């Protein structure tokens, strides 16, 4: 193996341009195999791959920026295509069973209305939803507006107000489900320590803060 490498180095030093052209021709003929080998090598040597990639980006900043922009554009295109596919799938599912989706939407709207006090800043909420859509378009990663304390949590129900909203990736939102983010949430406590579920049964007028 060492002799073979030494022979290749001698041929490269003798005529580097010819060696590079031969390498390009061989890569073009076996591009699928070469890419698979590169992926496998990267998986087996992640640290070395990271170091080499960082060195290449540092030596080629313009090319690196160009590739980053192209990758971002591809992600945006894939996201737009995915959204259209999801819309088509939802429309087809709605046509199959419209009653089910109407019931789910009505249930969600009713829960949000009960959790929205009269003193809520609706303009601030609209800005948060606009920011979530902007992040989705800019990054190509789906983002959702999540309720930190869920509207229909297992033990406590939150409010639909700006202070209870956060922008997170859709994958994290699905993973979070309706759990309360805490160092020791109620769902993680032993069964004998769990508290009964709280309901926001107060009228909106009683929840409105008094002004002095």
N, C-alpha and C positions, 0 to 999 in steps of 0.2 A: 504493500500500500504506500509506504514511504517512497519507494523507488518510482512508483507511478506518479505520485505528486511531484517529485523532483523533475521527472521527464516533462510533465505538463508545464511546470514553471519555466524550464529551459525553452520550450517551444514558445511560450508566451513572451519571454524576454527577447527572444530572437526576432519575433514579428508580432508585436502586440495587436496591431490593427487586424491582421489576418486571424489571430486567435479570437478577438472579439466578434468578428464577422462569422466565424465558424460557430461560436457559442450562440449568436442570435439565430442563425439558421437552424441549429439543432433545437433551440427552444421553440421556434415557430412550428417545427414538425412534430414536436412532442409537448405541446402547450398544456394539454389536459393532464398528462402524467407529471409534468413539471410542477403544476399548481397543486396537485394532490400531494406530491412529495414535500412541497414547501409548507402546506398546511400541517402535514404529519410531523415534520421537523419542528414547526413552531409549537405544536402541542407537547412534544417531548422535551423541548428546550425553551420554556417560556421566558426565563430570565435573560438568556442570551438573545432571544428574539427581540425582547423589549429594549435591550441595550443597543442592538444594531439598528432598530427602528428609530430610536431617539437620536443616534448619531447621524442617520440619513436625513432626518427632518432638520437637524441643525445645519447640515452641509447643504441642504437643498430647500431653503425656506420658501422660495417662490413656488416651486413645484409642489411642495407639501401643502401650501395654501390652496393651490389650484385643485389638487386631489380632494382636499377637505370640502371645498365648495361643490365639487362634482358629486361627492358622496352625499352631502346635505341635500342637493337638488334631487338625487335619486330617492332619498328617503321621503322627501316631500311628495314626489310623484307617486311612490308606493302608498303613502298615507292617503292621498286623495283617491287613489284607486280602491283602497281598502274601505274608505268611507262610502263610496258609491256602491260597492258590493254589499256592505252592511245595510245601506238604505234599501237596496233591492230585496235583500233577504227579509228585512223587517216588513216591507210592503207585502211580500208574498205570504209571510206568516200572519200578517194582519187580515189579509183576504181569507185565509183558511179559518181563522177563529177570531173575528173582530171583537166579540164580546169579552174575551179574556183580556185583550190589551186595553180595551176601554175601561174595564174594571180596575186593572192595575194603575192606569193613569189617573183615574178618579181617586183611588186610594192614596196615591202619592200627593196629588194636589190638595186633598183634604188634610193630610198630615202636615204639609207645608203651611197651609193657611192657619191651622191651629197653633203652629210654632212661630208665627210671624206677628210680633206685637205691633201695636199701632204707632209706636215711637221709632220703629225701625227706619234706618237710612236706606231707602230703596235705590238711590243713585249710587251709593257706595257698593251695594250688592251687584248692580249692573256693571260697574267698573271691574269688579273681581271676575265676573263671567267673561267680560271682554278680554281681560288679561289672560285668562286661561285659553281662550281661543287663539290669541296672539302667540302664546308660547307653543301651542300645537303647530301653528303654521311655521314659525321660525325654526323650531328644532326638529320638526317631523315626527315628534314623539307625542302620542295622544295624552292630553292633560284634562283632568276633571276638577270641578269645584266640589270639594268634599266638606261635609259637616264634621268638625272635630269631635263634638259630642253628637252622636247620631240622632236624627229626628225620631227614629223608632228603635232606640237601643233596648238591650235586654233588661237593664235595671234602671236606666235614667234616659230621659228624652231631652235633647238640646233644642235651642232656638234657631230659627232661620234669620240670623243677624250677621253683620260683617265680622264681628269678633269671633264668631263660631265657624267661619269659613276659611279654608286653606286650599291652595292650588297644588295638586300632586299629580304624578303620572297615573294614567288609568290603571296600569298594572298594580301599582301600590294601592290604589283605591279599591280594586277588586280583592286584593289580599287583606286589606283592613276590614272589609265587610262592615258590620255595624258594632265594632268593638270600641270601647272607650280607651284612648291612648293614655296609659298611666304606668308608673313603675310597677304597680301591683293592681291591675284592674280587677273589677268585681268578678269577672268571668274566670280569673286565675285563682281566686280564693277557694278554700275548701267549701263544700256544700253547706256545712253547718254554720259558716260565717256569712253566707250570702244574704243580702238584704232583699226585701220585697221590692218589686218593680215600682218606680215612681211614675206618676202620671201628671202631666201639666193640665190640671182640671180647672185652674183659676181663670176667670174671665179676663179678657185682654185689658179691661179697664183697671182691674186690680193689679195687673202686672206693670202698668204704666208708671214710671217713676214720678214721684211728686216733686214739684218745683217749689223752692222756698224763696 
